[in-house]
Amino acid sequence: METKKNNRLRIALLHIAPKGGEVSSNRNQIRSALAIAAGYEADLAVGPELAESGYTFFNTIDAHNIPVFPSGFICDLRQVARTYDMNLIIGFPERDLKTQRLYNTLVYIDSNGYIQGRHRKIHVNTERDMVWESCGSYGLVKEIQGIAAGFLIGEDLYYKDVAYQSQKMGAKILLAGTAWPEVEWDVTKEWQERSRETGLPLIVCNRTGIDGGIDFSQSTSMIIMPYQKPYQFRSVCPSVLIIDVDKNCNHFVVVGYMDL
């Protein structure tokens, strides 16, 4: 007989506040958030875009100092995943060893500490401070505890193609890390459109705090399921939001949240 836990996936959204270039502090913040997630017995922890480096890191870190994948920190997170028996999705910049190009990446580490894949952001930001990003070339769909998940980063959510590609690759849910501040238009409408167009649930982990003059304090993390009203989460403080999702990805329950 399946237990209640077997019938759901407990997800922790790391709605944290990394700062550009403050890598050591950002890593400690990630570790603290993961410890909170483990306290809630989360099966999966999802972090925001560029959680390790901060969004505006390129103003303070030399490109040659951006590590090749997998970095020492990613290897450390493999041990964290094993220790907590928790799947991890964490955002960071990486340098390609062959081409020396830089990518905005999410890594998926399973609960046994194995790296199962990475998604390189496909739709990059062309604003001045983000011209370092090279475009990824294809999407990623991987199973997480029996659920096929598609991965997206930032502007990947704004356009239709990455979500559609994930759907065609067999995804049953979309998981996204972003660093999207409150702006003059409601970007969550685009997110809801991606879910509606594909028929897939969408979970977006955003961030908070001030980073390089960008105010993320009113940024929204969001859960979109087919049969429920979308849930939006904001917090001025770095926080961890805990939700339970049924294995059919039709319903969710907000368990609670905790500030770091």
HELIX and SHEET records of a PDB file:
HELIX    1   1 LYS A    5  ASN A    7  5                                   3    
HELIX    2   2 VAL A   23  GLY A   39  1                                  17    
HELIX    3   3 PHE A   57  ASN A   59  5                                   3    
HELIX    4   4 ALA A   63  ASN A   65  5                                   3    
HELIX    5   5 GLY A   72  TYR A   84  1                                  13    
HELIX    6   6 ARG A  128  MET A  130  5                                   3    
HELIX    7   7 GLY A  154  LEU A  157  5                                   4    
HELIX    8   8 ASP A  161  LYS A  168  1                                   8    
HELIX    9   9 THR A  188  THR A  198  1                                  11    
SHEET    1   A 7 ILE A 115  ARG A 120  0                                        
SHEET    2   A 7 LEU A 102  ILE A 109 -1                                        
SHEET    3   A 7 ASN A  87  ARG A  95 -1                                        
SHEET    4   A 7 LEU A  44  VAL A  46  1                                        
SHEET    5   A 7 ARG A   8  HIS A  15  1                                        
SHEET    6   A 7 SER A 239  ASP A 246 -1                                        
SHEET    7   A 7 PHE A 252  ASP A 259 -1                                        
SHEET    1   B 6 VAL A 141  ILE A 144  0                                        
SHEET    2   B 6 ILE A 147  ILE A 153 -1                                        
SHEET    3   B 6 ILE A 173  GLY A 177  1                                        
SHEET    4   B 6 LEU A 202  CYS A 205  1                                        
SHEET    5   B 6 SER A 221  ILE A 224 -1                                        
SHEET    6   B 6 TYR A 231  PHE A 233 -1                                        
SHEET    1   C 2 ILE A 210  ASP A 211  0                                        
SHEET    2   C 2 ILE A 214  ASP A 215 -1                                        
END                                                                             
